[in-house]
Amino acid sequence: MLYWLLVFIGFIILLIASNFLLKVLKRRGIKINRWVWAAASFLIVIIPKVIFPKMSAAWTVVLLVFCCVFAINFMTEQHQWMIDKKI
């Protein structure tokens, strides 16, 4: 029970962090295509794992957190695109 509560709280923190990141980027006039977010979410994990196969667990967790943030950014941008296009 406690494990799932921690996972839920972690997801909420990631969601807030990714929305904050998108707002900061938009405020500075930086617009990143949603497909760049999608590709980056997987490549941020794959490329370092290929280059450094014996990476420590701590670095793997950091990369997975970045993967989660980029994936959430992709989903947020995709949702915003669908709202703008009225699909």
C-alpha positions in Angstrom: 0.0 0.0 0.0 2.7 2.4 0.9 4.6 1.6 -2.3 1.7 2.6 -4.5 1.2 5.8 -2.5 4.9 6.7 -3.1 4.6 5.9 -6.8 1.5 8.1 -7.0 3.2 11.0 -5.2 6.3 10.6 -7.4 4.1 10.7 -10.6 2.4 13.9 -9.3 5.8 15.5 -8.7 7.0 14.5 -12.2 3.8 16.0 -13.7 4.3 19.3 -11.8 8.0 19.4 -12.8 7.3 18.8 -16.5 4.5 21.4 -16.6 6.8 23.9 -14.9 9.5 23.1 -17.4 7.1 23.7 -20.3 5.9 27.0 -18.9 9.4 28.2 -18.4 10.3 27.3 -22.0 7.2 29.0 -23.4 7.9 32.1 -21.3 11.3 32.3 -22.9 9.9 31.8 -26.4 11.3 28.3 -26.9 8.9 26.0 -28.6 10.0 22.4 -29.0 8.1 20.1 -31.3 6.1 17.4 -29.6 7.9 14.7 -31.7 11.3 15.9 -30.5 10.0 15.3 -26.9 8.8 11.8 -27.9 12.1 10.8 -29.5 14.2 12.4 -26.7 12.3 10.5 -24.1 13.6 7.2 -25.4 16.9 8.2 -26.7 17.9 9.8 -23.4 18.0 6.2 -22.0 19.1 4.2 -25.0 22.2 6.2 -26.1 23.9 6.3 -22.6 23.1 2.6 -22.1 24.8 1.7 -25.4 27.8 3.9 -24.8 28.2 2.9 -21.1 26.8 -0.6 -20.6 27.9 -0.9 -17.0 26.4 2.3 -15.8 25.6 2.6 -12.1 22.1 2.3 -10.8 22.0 5.9 -9.6 22.7 7.2 -13.2 20.1 4.9 -14.6 17.5 6.3 -12.2 18.4 9.8 -13.2 18.1 8.9 -16.9 14.7 7.3 -16.2 13.4 10.4 -14.5 14.4 12.5 -17.5 12.7 9.9 -19.7 9.5 10.3 -17.7 9.7 14.1 -17.8 10.2 14.1 -21.6 7.4 11.6 -22.1 5.0 13.7 -20.0 6.0 16.8 -21.9 5.2 14.9 -25.2 1.8 13.9 -23.9 1.0 17.4 -22.7 2.1 18.9 -26.0 0.1 16.3 -27.9 -3.0 17.1 -25.8 -2.6 20.8 -26.4 -2.2 20.2 -30.1 -5.4 18.2 -30.2 -7.2 20.9 -28.3 -5.9 23.6 -30.7 -6.9 21.5 -33.8 -10.3 20.6 -32.2 -9.8 16.9 -32.9 
